[in-house]
């Protein structure tokens, strides 16, 4: 039985992002997913790789720096996209498969930022 949704909430943005990703990063082949700010600072992540490195690589990729390949993370293994929430931009990066829950993630980030 899954815990009730309200039990899995947190006022801490990092924890809330991890909870969201853990519940929604279920796409086949997805090994890890992270959210970072537009400068590459990690906000939260799940999975079996170094989250800070994955965030930095994703930010470099969406910024056009395709030469950034630490840990051998390269397309098509790595998927990165920008996510605009109000006036702020975030980067969603995943390893193995793209994160399919990007739109709900934007809504969750908007709620967190409004709190």
Secondary structure in CASP SS format (residue, H / E / C, confidence):
PFRMAT SS
TARGET T0000
AUTHOR 0000-0000-0000
METHOD secondary structure of the structure
MODEL  1
X C 1.00
X C 1.00
X C 1.00
X C 1.00
X H 1.00
X H 1.00
X H 1.00
X H 1.00
X C 1.00
X C 1.00
X C 1.00
X C 1.00
X H 1.00
X H 1.00
X H 1.00
X H 1.00
X H 1.00
X H 1.00
X H 1.00
X H 1.00
X H 1.00
X H 1.00
X H 1.00
X H 1.00
X C 1.00
X C 1.00
X C 1.00
X C 1.00
X C 1.00
X C 1.00
X C 1.00
X E 1.00
X E 1.00
X E 1.00
X E 1.00
X E 1.00
X E 1.00
X C 1.00
X C 1.00
X C 1.00
X C 1.00
X E 1.00
X E 1.00
X E 1.00
X E 1.00
X E 1.00
X E 1.00
X C 1.00
X C 1.00
X C 1.00
X H 1.00
X H 1.00
X H 1.00
X H 1.00
X H 1.00
X H 1.00
X H 1.00
X H 1.00
X H 1.00
X H 1.00
X H 1.00
X H 1.00
X C 1.00
X C 1.00
X C 1.00
X C 1.00
X C 1.00
X C 1.00
X C 1.00
X H 1.00
X H 1.00
X H 1.00
X C 1.00
X C 1.00
X C 1.00
X C 1.00
X C 1.00
X E 1.00
X E 1.00
X E 1.00
X E 1.00
X E 1.00
X E 1.00
X E 1.00
X E 1.00
X C 1.00
X C 1.00
X E 1.00
X E 1.00
X E 1.00
X E 1.00
X E 1.00
X E 1.00
X E 1.00
X E 1.00
X C 1.00
X C 1.00
X C 1.00
X C 1.00
X C 1.00
X C 1.00
X H 1.00
X H 1.00
X H 1.00
X H 1.00
X H 1.00
X H 1.00
X H 1.00
X H 1.00
X H 1.00
X H 1.00
X H 1.00
X H 1.00
X H 1.00
X C 1.00
END
